[in-house]
Amino acid sequence: MNIGNLRTLVDLERRVVTRNSIGDEIPTWELVSSVYADVHPIRGREYLSLREMQSDITTRITSRYLAGVDTTMRFKVG
């Protein structure tokens, strides 16, 4: 890995579920770490679904090793 390509600052977030005063679950995202990564779009498309424009973007994000990352977490760019 060429560390010169890691030039985009991204946030690694974990999903946290809290409850409000009446007991409803409210999902939120909690910041785990901010890291520099290489963000490379692989493909994207726009389509019409239920009379609304939808978009689907697949992106490859490469960063240095960070312990504790799992598939339930997300990267937030920008």
VEXVOBA-127568 format. One record per residue: residue number from 1; chain; x, y, z of N, C-alpha, C, O in turn. Coordinates in nm, 2 decimals. Layout:
# VEXVOBA-127568
{num=NUM	cadena=A	n.X=X	n.Y=Y	n.Z=Z	ca.X=X	ca.Y=Y	ca.Z=Z	c.X=X	c.Y=Y	c.Z=Z	o.X=X	o.Y=Y	o.Z=Z}
...
END
This chain:
# VEXVOBA-127568
{num=1	cadena=A	n.X=0.08	n.Y=-0.12	n.Z=0.00	ca.X=0.00	ca.Y=0.00	ca.Z=0.00	c.X=0.09	c.Y=0.12	c.Z=0.00	o.X=0.18	o.Y=0.13	o.Z=0.08}
{num=2	cadena=A	n.X=0.06	n.Y=0.21	n.Z=-0.09	ca.X=0.13	ca.Y=0.34	ca.Z=-0.10	c.X=0.06	c.Y=0.44	c.Z=-0.01	o.X=-0.05	o.Y=0.48	o.Z=-0.04}
{num=3	cadena=A	n.X=0.12	n.Y=0.49	n.Z=0.10	ca.X=0.06	ca.Y=0.57	ca.Z=0.19	c.X=0.03	c.Y=0.71	c.Z=0.13	o.X=-0.04	o.Y=0.79	o.Z=0.19}
{num=4	cadena=A	n.X=0.09	n.Y=0.74	n.Z=0.02	ca.X=0.06	ca.Y=0.87	ca.Z=-0.05	c.X=-0.08	c.Y=0.88	c.Z=-0.10	o.X=-0.13	o.Y=0.99	o.Z=-0.13}
{num=5	cadena=A	n.X=-0.14	n.Y=0.76	n.Z=-0.12	ca.X=-0.28	ca.Y=0.76	ca.Z=-0.17	c.X=-0.38	c.Y=0.78	c.Z=-0.06	o.X=-0.50	o.Y=0.81	o.Z=-0.09}
{num=6	cadena=A	n.X=-0.34	n.Y=0.78	n.Z=0.07	ca.X=-0.43	ca.Y=0.79	ca.Z=0.18	c.X=-0.45	c.Y=0.94	c.Z=0.21	o.X=-0.38	o.Y=0.99	o.Z=0.30}
{num=7	cadena=A	n.X=-0.53	n.Y=1.01	n.Z=0.13	ca.X=-0.54	ca.Y=1.16	ca.Z=0.14	c.X=-0.67	c.Y=1.21	c.Z=0.17	o.X=-0.69	o.Y=1.33	o.Z=0.19}
{num=8	cadena=A	n.X=-0.77	n.Y=1.12	n.Z=0.19	ca.X=-0.91	ca.Y=1.16	ca.Z=0.23	c.X=-0.93	c.Y=1.13	c.Z=0.37	o.X=-0.92	o.Y=1.02	o.Z=0.41}
{num=9	cadena=A	n.X=-0.97	n.Y=1.23	n.Z=0.45	ca.X=-1.01	ca.Y=1.21	ca.Z=0.59	c.X=-1.15	c.Y=1.15	c.Z=0.60	o.X=-1.24	o.Y=1.22	o.Z=0.56}
{num=10	cadena=A	n.X=-1.16	n.Y=1.03	n.Z=0.66	ca.X=-1.30	ca.Y=0.97	ca.Z=0.67	c.X=-1.32	c.Y=0.94	c.Z=0.82	o.X=-1.23	o.Y=0.92	o.Z=0.89}
{num=11	cadena=A	n.X=-1.45	n.Y=0.93	n.Z=0.85	ca.X=-1.49	ca.Y=0.90	ca.Z=0.99	c.X=-1.53	c.Y=0.76	c.Z=1.00	o.X=-1.62	o.Y=0.72	o.Z=0.91}
{num=12	cadena=A	n.X=-1.48	n.Y=0.68	n.Z=1.09	ca.X=-1.53	ca.Y=0.54	ca.Z=1.11	c.X=-1.63	c.Y=0.55	c.Z=1.23	o.X=-1.60	o.Y=0.60	o.Z=1.34}
{num=13	cadena=A	n.X=-1.76	n.Y=0.50	n.Z=1.20	ca.X=-1.86	ca.Y=0.52	ca.Z=1.30	c.X=-1.93	c.Y=0.38	c.Z=1.33	o.X=-1.93	o.Y=0.29	o.Z=1.25}
{num=14	cadena=A	n.X=-1.98	n.Y=0.37	n.Z=1.45	ca.X=-2.04	ca.Y=0.25	ca.Z=1.50	c.X=-2.19	c.Y=0.29	c.Z=1.53	o.X=-2.22	o.Y=0.39	o.Z=1.59}
{num=15	cadena=A	n.X=-2.28	n.Y=0.19	n.Z=1.50	ca.X=-2.42	ca.Y=0.22	ca.Z=1.53	c.X=-2.45	c.Y=0.19	c.Z=1.68	o.X=-2.41	o.Y=0.09	o.Z=1.74}
{num=16	cadena=A	n.X=-2.52	n.Y=0.29	n.Z=1.74	ca.X=-2.56	ca.Y=0.28	ca.Z=1.88	c.X=-2.71	c.Y=0.30	c.Z=1.89	o.X=-2.76	o.Y=0.39	o.Z=1.83}
{num=17	cadena=A	n.X=-2.78	n.Y=0.21	n.Z=1.96	ca.X=-2.92	ca.Y=0.22	ca.Z=1.97	c.X=-2.95	c.Y=0.27	c.Z=2.12	o.X=-2.91	o.Y=0.21	o.Z=2.21}
{num=18	cadena=A	n.X=-3.02	n.Y=0.39	n.Z=2.12	ca.X=-3.06	ca.Y=0.44	ca.Z=2.25	c.X=-3.21	c.Y=0.44	c.Z=2.26	o.X=-3.28	o.Y=0.42	o.Z=2.16}
{num=19	cadena=A	n.X=-3.27	n.Y=0.46	n.Z=2.38	ca.X=-3.41	ca.Y=0.47	ca.Z=2.40	c.X=-3.45	c.Y=0.60	c.Z=2.45	o.X=-3.38	o.Y=0.67	o.Z=2.53}
{num=20	cadena=A	n.X=-3.57	n.Y=0.65	n.Z=2.40	ca.X=-3.62	ca.Y=0.78	ca.Z=2.45	c.X=-3.71	c.Y=0.76	c.Z=2.57	o.X=-3.71	o.Y=0.65	o.Z=2.62}
{num=21	cadena=A	n.X=-3.77	n.Y=0.86	n.Z=2.61	ca.X=-3.85	ca.Y=0.86	ca.Z=2.74	c.X=-3.97	c.Y=0.76	c.Z=2.73	o.X=-4.02	o.Y=0.71	o.Z=2.84}
{num=22	cadena=A	n.X=-4.02	n.Y=0.73	n.Z=2.61	ca.X=-4.13	ca.Y=0.64	ca.Z=2.60	c.X=-4.09	c.Y=0.50	c.Z=2.56	o.X=-4.18	o.Y=0.41	o.Z=2.54}
{num=23	cadena=A	n.X=-3.96	n.Y=0.47	n.Z=2.55	ca.X=-3.91	ca.Y=0.34	ca.Z=2.52	c.X=-3.88	c.Y=0.31	c.Z=2.38	o.X=-3.85	o.Y=0.19	o.Z=2.35}
{num=24	cadena=A	n.X=-3.90	n.Y=0.40	n.Z=2.29	ca.X=-3.87	ca.Y=0.38	ca.Z=2.14	c.X=-3.72	c.Y=0.37	c.Z=2.12	o.X=-3.65	o.Y=0.45	o.Z=2.18}
{num=25	cadena=A	n.X=-3.68	n.Y=0.28	n.Z=2.04	ca.X=-3.54	ca.Y=0.27	ca.Z=2.00	c.X=-3.50	c.Y=0.37	c.Z=1.90	o.X=-3.57	o.Y=0.39	o.Z=1.80}
{num=26	cadena=A	n.X=-3.40	n.Y=0.45	n.Z=1.92	ca.X=-3.35	ca.Y=0.55	ca.Z=1.83	c.X=-3.21	c.Y=0.51	c.Z=1.79	o.X=-3.11	o.Y=0.53	o.Z=1.87}
{num=27	cadena=A	n.X=-3.19	n.Y=0.47	n.Z=1.66	ca.X=-3.05	ca.Y=0.44	ca.Z=1.62	c.X=-2.97	c.Y=0.57	c.Z=1.58	o.X=-3.02	o.Y=0.66	o.Z=1.52}
{num=28	cadena=A	n.X=-2.85	n.Y=0.57	n.Z=1.63	ca.X=-2.76	ca.Y=0.69	ca.Z=1.60	c.X=-2.62	c.Y=0.63	c.Z=1.57	o.X=-2.60	o.Y=0.51	o.Z=1.59}
{num=29	cadena=A	n.X=-2.54	n.Y=0.71	n.Z=1.52	ca.X=-2.40	ca.Y=0.67	ca.Z=1.48	c.X=-2.30	c.Y=0.74	c.Z=1.57	o.X=-2.31	o.Y=0.87	o.Z=1.58}
{num=30	cadena=A	n.X=-2.21	n.Y=0.67	n.Z=1.63	ca.X=-2.11	ca.Y=0.72	ca.Z=1.72	c.X=-1.97	c.Y=0.72	c.Z=1.66	o.X=-1.93	o.Y=0.61	o.Z=1.60}
{num=31	cadena=A	n.X=-1.89	n.Y=0.83	n.Z=1.66	ca.X=-1.76	ca.Y=0.83	ca.Z=1.60	c.X=-1.66	c.Y=0.74	c.Z=1.68	o.X=-1.65	o.Y=0.75	o.Z=1.80}
{num=32	cadena=A	n.X=-1.60	n.Y=0.65	n.Z=1.60	ca.X=-1.50	ca.Y=0.56	ca.Z=1.66	c.X=-1.36	c.Y=0.62	c.Z=1.64	o.X=-1.28	o.Y=0.63	o.Z=1.73}
{num=33	cadena=A	n.X=-1.33	n.Y=0.67	n.Z=1.52	ca.X=-1.20	ca.Y=0.72	ca.Z=1.48	c.X=-1.21	c.Y=0.80	c.Z=1.35	o.X=-1.30	o.Y=0.77	o.Z=1.27}
{num=34	cadena=A	n.X=-1.12	n.Y=0.89	n.Z=1.33	ca.X=-1.10	ca.Y=0.96	ca.Z=1.20	c.X=-0.97	c.Y=0.92	c.Z=1.15	o.X=-0.87	o.Y=0.93	o.Z=1.21}
{num=35	cadena=A	n.X=-0.97	n.Y=0.86	n.Z=1.03	ca.X=-0.85	ca.Y=0.81	ca.Z=0.96	c.X=-0.84	c.Y=0.86	c.Z=0.82	o.X=-0.93	o.Y=0.90	o.Z=0.76}
{num=36	cadena=A	n.X=-0.71	n.Y=0.86	n.Z=0.77	ca.X=-0.69	ca.Y=0.90	ca.Z=0.63	c.X=-0.70	c.Y=0.77	c.Z=0.55	o.X=-0.65	o.Y=0.66	o.Z=0.59}
{num=37	cadena=A	n.X=-0.77	n.Y=0.78	n.Z=0.43	ca.X=-0.80	ca.Y=0.66	ca.Z=0.35	c.X=-0.79	c.Y=0.70	c.Z=0.21	o.X=-0.80	o.Y=0.82	o.Z=0.17}
{num=38	cadena=A	n.X=-0.78	n.Y=0.60	n.Z=0.12	ca.X=-0.80	ca.Y=0.61	ca.Z=-0.02	c.X=-0.94	c.Y=0.57	c.Z=-0.06	o.X=-0.98	o.Y=0.46	o.Z=-0.04}
{num=39	cadena=A	n.X=-1.01	n.Y=0.67	n.Z=-0.11	ca.X=-1.15	ca.Y=0.65	ca.Z=-0.15	c.X=-1.16	c.Y=0.64	c.Z=-0.30	o.X=-1.13	o.Y=0.74	o.Z=-0.37}
{num=40	cadena=A	n.X=-1.21	n.Y=0.52	n.Z=-0.35	ca.X=-1.21	ca.Y=0.50	ca.Z=-0.49	c.X=-1.34	c.Y=0.44	c.Z=-0.53	o.X=-1.38	o.Y=0.33	o.Z=-0.50}
{num=41	cadena=A	n.X=-1.43	n.Y=0.52	n.Z=-0.61	ca.X=-1.56	ca.Y=0.47	ca.Z=-0.65	c.X=-1.54	c.Y=0.36	c.Z=-0.75	o.X=-1.46	o.Y=0.37	o.Z=-0.85}
{num=42	cadena=A	n.X=-1.61	n.Y=0.25	n.Z=-0.73	ca.X=-1.61	ca.Y=0.14	ca.Z=-0.82	c.X=-1.72	c.Y=0.15	c.Z=-0.93	o.X=-1.69	o.Y=0.13	o.Z=-1.05}
{num=43	cadena=A	n.X=-1.84	n.Y=0.17	n.Z=-0.89	ca.X=-1.95	ca.Y=0.19	ca.Z=-0.98	c.X=-2.06	c.Y=0.26	c.Z=-0.92	o.X=-2.07	o.Y=0.27	o.Z=-0.79}
{num=44	cadena=A	n.X=-2.15	n.Y=0.32	n.Z=-1.00	ca.X=-2.26	ca.Y=0.39	ca.Z=-0.95	c.X=-2.37	c.Y=0.39	c.Z=-1.05	o.X=-2.35	o.Y=0.38	o.Z=-1.17}
{num=45	cadena=A	n.X=-2.49	n.Y=0.40	n.Z=-1.01	ca.X=-2.61	ca.Y=0.40	ca.Z=-1.10	c.X=-2.72	c.Y=0.48	c.Z=-1.04	o.X=-2.73	o.Y=0.50	o.Z=-0.91}
{num=46	cadena=A	n.X=-2.81	n.Y=0.53	n.Z=-1.12	ca.X=-2.93	ca.Y=0.60	ca.Z=-1.08	c.X=-3.04	c.Y=0.53	c.Z=-1.15	o.X=-3.04	o.Y=0.48	o.Z=-1.26}
{num=47	cadena=A	n.X=-3.15	n.Y=0.51	n.Z=-1.07	ca.X=-3.27	ca.Y=0.44	ca.Z=-1.13	c.X=-3.40	c.Y=0.49	c.Z=-1.06	o.X=-3.39	o.Y=0.56	o.Z=-0.96}
{num=48	cadena=A	n.X=-3.51	n.Y=0.47	n.Z=-1.13	ca.X=-3.64	ca.Y=0.51	ca.Z=-1.08	c.X=-3.71	c.Y=0.40	c.Z=-1.01	o.X=-3.73	o.Y=0.29	o.Z=-1.07}
{num=49	cadena=A	n.X=-3.74	n.Y=0.42	n.Z=-0.89	ca.X=-3.81	ca.Y=0.32	ca.Z=-0.81	c.X=-3.93	c.Y=0.39	c.Z=-0.73	o.X=-3.91	o.Y=0.48	o.Z=-0.66}
{num=50	cadena=A	n.X=-4.05	n.Y=0.33	n.Z=-0.75	ca.X=-4.17	ca.Y=0.39	ca.Z=-0.69	c.X=-4.18	c.Y=0.54	c.Z=-0.72	o.X=-4.21	o.Y=0.62	o.Z=-0.63}
{num=51	cadena=A	n.X=-4.15	n.Y=0.58	n.Z=-0.84	ca.X=-4.16	ca.Y=0.71	ca.Z=-0.89	c.X=-4.07	c.Y=0.81	c.Z=-0.82	o.X=-4.10	o.Y=0.93	o.Z=-0.82}
{num=52	cadena=A	n.X=-3.96	n.Y=0.76	n.Z=-0.76	ca.X=-3.86	ca.Y=0.84	ca.Z=-0.70	c.X=-3.73	c.Y=0.81	c.Z=-0.76	o.X=-3.70	o.Y=0.69	o.Z=-0.78}
{num=53	cadena=A	n.X=-3.64	n.Y=0.90	n.Z=-0.78	ca.X=-3.50	ca.Y=0.88	ca.Z=-0.83	c.X=-3.42	c.Y=0.83	c.Z=-0.71	o.X=-3.41	o.Y=0.89	o.Z=-0.60}
{num=54	cadena=A	n.X=-3.36	n.Y=0.71	n.Z=-0.73	ca.X=-3.27	ca.Y=0.65	ca.Z=-0.63	c.X=-3.13	c.Y=0.64	c.Z=-0.69	o.X=-3.11	o.Y=0.64	o.Z=-0.81}
{num=55	cadena=A	n.X=-3.03	n.Y=0.63	n.Z=-0.60	ca.X=-2.89	ca.Y=0.62	ca.Z=-0.65	c.X=-2.83	c.Y=0.51	c.Z=-0.57	o.X=-2.86	o.Y=0.49	o.Z=-0.45}
{num=56	cadena=A	n.X=-2.73	n.Y=0.44	n.Z=-0.63	ca.X=-2.66	ca.Y=0.33	ca.Z=-0.57	c.X=-2.52	c.Y=0.35	c.Z=-0.60	o.X=-2.48	o.Y=0.34	o.Z=-0.72}
{num=57	cadena=A	n.X=-2.43	n.Y=0.37	n.Z=-0.50	ca.X=-2.29	ca.Y=0.39	ca.Z=-0.53	c.X=-2.21	c.Y=0.28	c.Z=-0.45	o.X=-2.23	o.Y=0.27	o.Z=-0.33}
{num=58	cadena=A	n.X=-2.12	n.Y=0.22	n.Z=-0.52	ca.X=-2.03	ca.Y=0.12	ca.Z=-0.45	c.X=-1.89	c.Y=0.18	c.Z=-0.45	o.X=-1.84	o.Y=0.22	o.Z=-0.56}
{num=59	cadena=A	n.X=-1.82	n.Y=0.19	n.Z=-0.34	ca.X=-1.70	ca.Y=0.25	ca.Z=-0.32	c.X=-1.60	c.Y=0.16	c.Z=-0.25	o.X=-1.64	o.Y=0.09	o.Z=-0.15}
{num=60	cadena=A	n.X=-1.47	n.Y=0.16	n.Z=-0.29	ca.X=-1.37	ca.Y=0.09	ca.Z=-0.22	c.X=-1.29	c.Y=0.19	c.Z=-0.13	o.X=-1.24	o.Y=0.29	o.Z=-0.18}
{num=61	cadena=A	n.X=-1.28	n.Y=0.16	n.Z=0.00	ca.X=-1.21	ca.Y=0.25	ca.Z=0.09	c.X=-1.10	c.Y=0.17	c.Z=0.15	o.X=-1.12	o.Y=0.06	o.Z=0.21}
{num=62	cadena=A	n.X=-0.97	n.Y=0.22	n.Z=0.13	ca.X=-0.85	ca.Y=0.15	ca.Z=0.18	c.X=-0.79	c.Y=0.24	c.Z=0.29	o.X=-0.76	o.Y=0.36	o.Z=0.26}
{num=63	cadena=A	n.X=-0.76	n.Y=0.18	n.Z=0.40	ca.X=-0.69	ca.Y=0.26	ca.Z=0.51	c.X=-0.59	c.Y=0.17	c.Z=0.58	o.X=-0.58	o.Y=0.05	o.Z=0.55}
{num=64	cadena=A	n.X=-0.52	n.Y=0.22	n.Z=0.67	ca.X=-0.42	ca.Y=0.14	ca.Z=0.75	c.X=-0.50	c.Y=0.05	c.Z=0.84	o.X=-0.62	o.Y=0.08	o.Z=0.87}
{num=65	cadena=A	n.X=-0.44	n.Y=-0.05	n.Z=0.89	ca.X=-0.51	ca.Y=-0.14	ca.Z=0.98	c.X=-0.55	c.Y=-0.07	c.Z=1.11	o.X=-0.48	o.Y=0.01	o.Z=1.17}
{num=66	cadena=A	n.X=-0.67	n.Y=-0.10	n.Z=1.15	ca.X=-0.73	ca.Y=-0.04	ca.Z=1.27	c.X=-0.80	c.Y=-0.16	c.Z=1.35	o.X=-0.90	o.Y=-0.21	o.Z=1.30}
{num=67	cadena=A	n.X=-0.75	n.Y=-0.19	n.Z=1.47	ca.X=-0.81	ca.Y=-0.30	ca.Z=1.54	c.X=-0.95	c.Y=-0.27	c.Z=1.59	o.X=-0.98	o.Y=-0.16	o.Z=1.62}
{num=68	cadena=A	n.X=-1.03	n.Y=-0.37	n.Z=1.58	ca.X=-1.17	ca.Y=-0.36	ca.Z=1.63	c.X=-1.27	c.Y=-0.33	c.Z=1.53	o.X=-1.39	o.Y=-0.31	o.Z=1.56}
{num=69	cadena=A	n.X=-1.23	n.Y=-0.31	n.Z=1.40	ca.X=-1.33	ca.Y=-0.28	ca.Z=1.30	c.X=-1.41	c.Y=-0.40	c.Z=1.26	o.X=-1.35	o.Y=-0.51	o.Z=1.24}
{num=70	cadena=A	n.X=-1.54	n.Y=-0.39	n.Z=1.25	ca.X=-1.62	ca.Y=-0.51	ca.Z=1.20	c.X=-1.72	c.Y=-0.46	c.Z=1.10	o.X=-1.73	o.Y=-0.34	o.Z=1.06}
{num=71	cadena=A	n.X=-1.80	n.Y=-0.55	n.Z=1.05	ca.X=-1.89	ca.Y=-0.53	ca.Z=0.94	c.X=-2.01	c.Y=-0.44	c.Z=0.97	o.X=-2.08	o.Y=-0.40	o.Z=0.88}
{num=72	cadena=A	n.X=-2.04	n.Y=-0.42	n.Z=1.10	ca.X=-2.15	ca.Y=-0.34	ca.Z=1.14	c.X=-2.12	c.Y=-0.19	c.Z=1.14	o.X=-2.21	o.Y=-0.11	o.Z=1.16}
{num=73	cadena=A	n.X=-1.99	n.Y=-0.16	n.Z=1.12	ca.X=-1.95	ca.Y=-0.02	ca.Z=1.12	c.X=-1.96	c.Y=0.04	c.Z=0.98	o.X=-1.97	o.Y=-0.03	o.Z=0.89}
{num=74	cadena=A	n.X=-1.95	n.Y=0.18	n.Z=0.97	ca.X=-1.95	ca.Y=0.24	ca.Z=0.85	c.X=-1.85	c.Y=0.35	c.Z=0.84	o.X=-1.81	o.Y=0.41	o.Z=0.94}
{num=75	cadena=A	n.X=-1.81	n.Y=0.38	n.Z=0.72	ca.X=-1.72	ca.Y=0.50	ca.Z=0.69	c.X=-1.81	c.Y=0.61	c.Z=0.64	o.X=-1.89	o.Y=0.59	o.Z=0.56}
{num=76	cadena=A	n.X=-1.78	n.Y=0.73	n.Z=0.69	ca.X=-1.85	ca.Y=0.85	ca.Z=0.65	c.X=-1.75	c.Y=0.94	c.Z=0.58	o.X=-1.65	o.Y=0.98	o.Z=0.65}
{num=77	cadena=A	n.X=-1.77	n.Y=0.97	n.Z=0.46	ca.X=-1.68	ca.Y=1.06	ca.Z=0.38	c.X=-1.74	c.Y=1.20	c.Z=0.37	o.X=-1.85	o.Y=1.21	o.Z=0.33}
{num=78	cadena=A	n.X=-1.67	n.Y=1.30	n.Z=0.41	ca.X=-1.71	ca.Y=1.44	ca.Z=0.39	c.X=-1.81	c.Y=1.49	c.Z=0.49	o.X=-1.85	o.Y=1.60	o.Z=0.49}
END
